[in-house]
Structures are given as structure tokens and as C-alpha cells.
Amino acid sequence: MPDGDCTGIARVMGLLGRAWAGAVLWAMHGGAERYAAIREAVPGVSDAVLAARLKELCERGLVERLVEPGPPVRVRYRLTPAGRDTRRLLGELHRYAQRHPDVTATRAG
């Protein structure tokens, strides 16, 4: 077993492992900034869950919400330095899922 306390890993996985959180960050690494663009880049996420994840990611300091005065008022989301630091981690998770589809596949029952 690797040396060190694993509580930090548990905390990070608790945040990134929440429904759609990692996918939202991954979409933002791909350049999506507006709500509609993020929603399009994360197929299957509901509006309620996407709104909740964006709010949580903002509260946790990974994403910032920017309001551009209007009319119309426009909102966009931007990764903070802490959010940008997730790129390599999420990339490794993405590659793991590609290398091990049998492990990461959803199974019934």
C-alpha cells in the first residue's frame, strides 16, 4: 500500500464522484463556458442536476460564475486555478475508463 493518509483522496473523490461533477469539469476543460454549452457537452444530465453541480463547484472554489451585464444579462462559468488543476486527474480517469470498459461499465442488479 502506498505511504500516506488516504483521507485526501476520499475527499477529492467525494466531490468529483458526485453525479456529473467530473463530467461538468471535463466539459469546461474542453472550452464550454455557458450553461447551454456545458449542458450540450454533458449529454444525459438534467437541468436540475447541472445547476446543482455548477453551484456546488462554485462554492467549492473549482468554478467561478461570471455575470455579464446586459440586457440581456449573460452568465458564464470559468475554471479557477484549482479547477484547472483537475485536468490531468480527469484525463487519467478518462483514459482508465477507455482502457477498462469492463470495469467501468454499468451493470444491472
C-alpha positions as CSV (number, residue, x, y, z in Angstrom):
1,M,0.0,0.0,0.0
2,P,1.3,3.5,-0.8
3,D,2.5,5.6,2.1
4,G,0.4,8.3,3.5
5,D,-3.1,9.1,4.7
6,C,-5.9,8.4,2.2
7,T,-8.4,10.9,3.6
8,G,-7.5,13.5,1.0
9,I,-8.2,11.0,-1.8
10,A,-11.6,10.3,-0.2
11,R,-12.4,14.0,0.0
12,V,-11.5,14.6,-3.7
13,M,-13.4,11.5,-4.8
14,G,-16.4,12.6,-2.7
15,L,-16.5,15.8,-4.7
16,L,-15.6,14.6,-8.1
17,G,-17.5,11.4,-7.7
18,R,-20.8,13.2,-7.2
19,A,-23.2,12.7,-10.1
20,W,-21.9,14.6,-13.2
21,A,-19.3,16.7,-11.3
22,G,-16.4,15.3,-13.2
23,A,-18.2,15.4,-16.5
24,V,-19.0,19.1,-16.0
25,L,-15.4,19.9,-15.2
26,W,-14.3,17.8,-18.2
27,A,-16.7,19.7,-20.5
28,M,-15.3,23.0,-19.1
29,H,-11.7,21.9,-19.8
30,G,-13.0,21.4,-23.4
31,G,-13.9,25.1,-23.6
32,A,-17.6,25.1,-22.6
33,E,-18.4,28.2,-20.5
34,R,-22.1,29.0,-20.9
35,Y,-24.7,26.9,-19.3
36,A,-26.2,25.7,-22.6
37,A,-22.7,24.7,-23.9
38,I,-22.0,22.7,-20.8
39,R,-25.4,21.1,-21.0
40,E,-24.8,20.1,-24.6
41,A,-21.3,18.7,-23.8
42,V,-22.7,16.5,-21.0
43,P,-25.5,14.5,-22.6
44,G,-27.9,13.0,-20.1
45,V,-27.5,15.5,-17.3
46,S,-30.8,17.1,-16.2
47,D,-31.1,20.8,-15.8
48,A,-31.7,20.4,-12.0
49,V,-28.5,18.3,-11.6
50,L,-26.4,20.6,-13.8
51,A,-27.5,23.7,-11.9
52,A,-26.8,22.0,-8.6
53,R,-23.3,20.8,-9.7
54,L,-22.3,24.2,-11.1
55,K,-23.5,25.8,-7.8
56,E,-21.5,23.3,-5.8
57,L,-18.4,23.6,-7.9
58,C,-18.6,27.3,-7.5
59,E,-19.0,27.0,-3.7
60,R,-16.0,24.6,-3.5
61,G,-13.8,27.0,-5.5
62,L,-13.3,25.0,-8.7
63,V,-15.5,27.2,-10.9
64,E,-16.4,30.8,-10.8
65,R,-19.7,32.3,-12.0
66,L,-19.3,35.5,-14.1
67,V,-22.3,37.7,-14.7
68,E,-22.0,40.0,-17.8
69,P,-24.3,42.9,-17.5
70,G,-27.0,43.2,-20.2
71,P,-29.5,43.4,-21.5
72,P,-29.6,40.6,-21.8
73,V,-27.7,39.6,-18.7
74,R,-25.3,36.7,-19.6
75,V,-23.8,34.2,-17.3
76,R,-20.7,32.2,-18.0
77,Y,-18.7,29.8,-15.9
78,R,-14.9,29.7,-15.8
79,L,-12.5,27.2,-14.1
80,T,-10.5,28.7,-11.3
81,P,-6.8,27.7,-10.8
82,A,-8.0,24.8,-8.6
83,G,-10.5,23.8,-11.3
84,R,-7.8,23.9,-14.0
85,D,-5.7,21.6,-11.8
86,T,-8.2,18.8,-12.3
87,R,-7.4,18.5,-16.0
88,R,-4.7,15.8,-15.6
89,L,-6.6,13.9,-12.9
90,L,-9.8,13.8,-15.0
91,G,-7.7,12.9,-18.1
92,E,-6.3,9.9,-16.2
93,L,-9.8,8.9,-15.2
94,H,-10.9,9.2,-18.8
95,R,-8.0,7.1,-20.0
96,Y,-8.7,4.5,-17.3
97,A,-12.3,4.2,-18.4
98,Q,-11.2,3.7,-22.0
99,R,-8.6,1.0,-21.0
100,H,-11.0,-0.8,-18.7
101,P,-14.5,-0.7,-20.2
102,D,-15.4,-4.0,-18.5
103,V,-14.7,-2.5,-15.1
104,T,-16.4,0.9,-15.7
105,A,-19.5,-0.4,-17.5
106,T,-22.8,0.0,-15.7
107,R,-24.2,-3.3,-14.6
108,A,-27.8,-4.1,-13.7
109,G,-28.6,-5.9,-10.4
